[in-house]
Amino acid sequence: MAHPAGKPTLVMGARGSVGRHVLDELIARGVAVRASARRPEPGQFPEGVDVYAADLTDPASLAPAFDGVEQVFLYANHQGVQDVVKAAQSAGVRRIVLMSSGSVIHPTSQGNPITEEHRKVEQAFAAAPDLTVIPLRPLVLATNTLGWAYPIKANGTVPLYQPDAITAPIHERDVAAVAVAALTGDDATTGLLTGPARMSQRDQVATIGAAIGRNVTVTALNRDDARTRFSRFMPAEQAGAVLSFLDDAAAGNSPMTGTVEQILGRPALSFDIWAIDHAAHFVGSD
């Protein structure tokens, strides 16, 4: 895809787990970039990058960030999505690379509240004239396991619902690489993005333990206890949706695909690599 001279690519949520890798890779490729965060602070971004304070739920903050950009990477947020679409159209943005969810095209996830929120966001962008949307659809992010960091550090035991549920978690660097391919290529489509191997939650815990040199055990949670635990960190409806995803995975419905390798021309990064990359999160004290 040709980029008009001088028109930058905006990376929203540029300090997020995926956004920061998107920003760094675009810079490495010599692409003109602009970054935004809800509350940017000095020293958070590479020197020379224009930084804007922008929030997808605050329409007034979007116009300055969108002004003069050709394309935008952003995360799906169902709150105020129509205002985001209007702001992009008004600014003349031509392409959106949207961090969505693989559950949108995963048959057994249909009807899940989290799935349907992402579907509504995709549909809102897809319906906008003169705006190309390319959704990124990772099914299970390896970063979800960062939620295990506190119990691993505290006592070396992770309480899990459906510990033997099998998924193919994807490294955020692979999601970012696919995003960059969409931002620098021609009419890319993604399909379902996963890691290169299916493994149980229990085995993921063991892999993290190996990365940090510690024996980490697992205790199984029943559904009621898991709902109570998850509801401490998210709304009750979302907690129920996460449990449903895990039930689906336990039923054998969480696949592994070769989409990452097809797009990038290399194998997807393994969970072992992810665990090594993030070992520091699972050791020490907060």
RAWO-V885698 format. One record per run of one state. SS is the DSSP state (a for helix, b for strand, c for the rest). FROM is the first residue (numbers start at 1). TO is the last residue. If there is no record, write none. Layout:
ss->(SS | SS)
from->(FROM | FROM)
to->(TO | TO)
//
This chain:
ss->(c | b | c | a | c | b | c | b | c | a | c | b | c | a | c | b | c | a | c | a | c | a | c | b | c | b | a | c | b | c | b | c | b | c | a | c | b | c | b | a | c | b | c | a | c | a | c | a | c | a | c | a | c)
from->(1 | 9 | 13 | 19 | 29 | 33 | 38 | 50 | 54 | 59 | 67 | 71 | 76 | 81 | 92 | 95 | 100 | 102 | 106 | 107 | 110 | 113 | 127 | 132 | 139 | 141 | 142 | 156 | 157 | 162 | 166 | 168 | 170 | 171 | 172 | 185 | 192 | 194 | 199 | 201 | 213 | 217 | 222 | 223 | 231 | 236 | 251 | 259 | 265 | 271 | 278 | 279 | 283)
to->(8 | 12 | 18 | 28 | 32 | 37 | 49 | 53 | 58 | 66 | 70 | 75 | 80 | 91 | 94 | 99 | 101 | 105 | 106 | 109 | 112 | 126 | 131 | 138 | 140 | 141 | 155 | 156 | 161 | 165 | 167 | 169 | 170 | 171 | 184 | 191 | 193 | 198 | 200 | 212 | 216 | 221 | 222 | 230 | 235 | 250 | 258 | 264 | 270 | 277 | 278 | 282 | 286)
//
